[in-house]
Amino acid sequence: LVLGAVGLALLIRGTLFQAFYIPSPSMEPTLHGCSGCNNDRILVNKLSYKLHAIHRGDIVVFETPPGEENNAIKDLVKRVIALPGETIEARGDRVWITQVGHTQAQQLDEPYVNKQCIATHQVAQNLHKTTIPAGYYFVMGDNRCESHDSRAFGAIKGSSIVGRAFVRIWPPSRFKF
């Protein structure tokens, strides 16, 4: 019975769901994380992107890009900002997206961004006009002042995405889908 339970748990972790903790403040205020604190923990659905496309605004877990490896952190958690074929740029403290098939850039509505960071820094201004290649995604943290993201390492391969965060499970007081 115990062997069967362990086997089932490993099967679920390997194919359906996996728990991850947030090791840094890069996703605040949505997800909390810091050195030596009670970091948020999330469950990631590893199957969802086999059933549907990745959407802008999804919070994803992905393998750390080549050249960005850190022995303590194997996977990163960020929000999808731009999709394959789209063009992304920043003007001042705002992100602009030109969707595939459109000629006019539209300001991205980002209610999840750390407002205090945006108010005190024009953190998006270092983002030059970039077109995202096929099969790649541009990801950024919600706390742009504290996030090492696609602005530093470029767009990520879709194949490096582990899955979509769908529920915060820890601490219990912050449980939320």
N, C-alpha and C positions, 0 to 999 in steps of 0.2 A: 504494500500500500504506500509506504514512504517512498520507495523507488519510483512508483508510478506517479506520485505527486511531484517529485523532483523532476522527473522526465517531462511531465506536462508543463511545469513552470518554465523549464528551459526551452521547450517548444514555443510557448507563448512569447517569452522574451526574445527569442530569435526571429520570430516571424510576424508577430502581431503588435505587441506593446513593449516599451522599454522606459524605465524611469531615468531621468537625468536631473542633476542639480545645477543651479545657476551659480557659477564661481566668481562672477564679477558684477559690477553695477551697470554694465553696458545695456541692459534691457529695462532699467528703471524708467518710469514708475510701474510698468506692466509686471515685470518679474524682478524680485529683489535678490541681490547677491553681493557679498563682500568677503574680504579675508577675515576669517575668525568669527563670522556671525551666523545666525540661523537662516541659512540660504533657502530660497524657495526650491521646491522640487516639482518637476512636471512629468506627466506621462506623455509619451510620443507614440502616435499611431504610425507604425511602419508600413502598413498596408494601404493607407488612404491614397497615396500617389500612384498606386498600381490600378486604382479604380477611377480616379479623376485627375485632372490637370492641377498643377501648382498655381495658386492664385496670388495676386498682389495683396499684401497685408497678412498673409499666412506667417506664423512664427514657425520656423523650421530649425531642426538640428541637422548639422552637416559635419562631415569629416574636416578637420583642420586642413586648409589648402597646403600644397607642397611649399616648403620654404618658410612656413609659419609655425612649424611644429613646436610644441612646448611639452616637455615630459609630464607635466602635471595636468595638462588639458588636452584630451584627444579629440573632443567634439566641441563645436561652437553652436550657440543659439542666437539667431538673428531674425529679423523680419524681412520678407521678400518685398522689395521696393520696385524693381523693374524686371520685366519678363523678356524672353528671347525676342530679338528684332526691334525692341523699343529703344528709344534714345532718352538718356537721362542727363540732366544738367542741374546746376544750382545757380540761382540769382539771389544774391544776398543770403538770407537765411531760409530761403524756400527752395524746395525740390520741384523740378518741372519734368514732366514725362511727355514724350511724343509717341503715341501708340502706333502700332503697325497699321499702315494704310491711312494715317492722318498726316497732315503737314503742319498743324498748329500744336505747339506744346501746351499742356494744361498743368496748372499748379496742382500738386498732389495734396489732398486733404489728409493731414496727419494728426488726428486728435490724440494719438498715443504717445507722441514725442514729449520728452521731458521739457516742459515749458520754461522752467527756470534756466536750464542750459541754453535754450534758444534765445531767451530774453537777454542773457548776459554775453553770449558769444555768437558770432555769425559762423557757426560750425560747418554749414553746408557749402560755404563759399569756395572751398578748395576742390570742388567737384566740377571738372570740365566736361563739356559735352561729349558723351560716350554712347556708342551704339552697342547694345548687348548682343553677342554672337548667338547663333542657334545652339540650343542645348545648354545655355548658361543663364544664370540669374544674378541680379545685383541685390545684395543684402546689406542692411544697416541695422545697428542697434537703436533702440528707442532713446537712449541717452547718448546723443551724438558727441557730447564732450568727453565721454569715457569709453567709447566704442572703437575697437580695432575691427574694421569691417571691409567691405568691398572698396571703400575709398582708398584703403591701404593695399589690399592684396588682389583687387580686381574681382570681376564676376566669378561666381563659383559654378562648377560643372553640376548639371542636374543629377548626374549619376552619383555625386558625393553626398546628396541629401539622404539622410537616414529616415526622416519622417516628419510629420507635422505635430507640433505640440497642441494638445487638445484639452488638457485639464491640469490645473495647479493642484497638487495633492498635499503639499506641505508648506508651511505649517497648517494645521487644521483650521485655524482662524482665517486663513486666506484661501481656503478651498474655493475654486471657481473654474467653470468650463470656459 
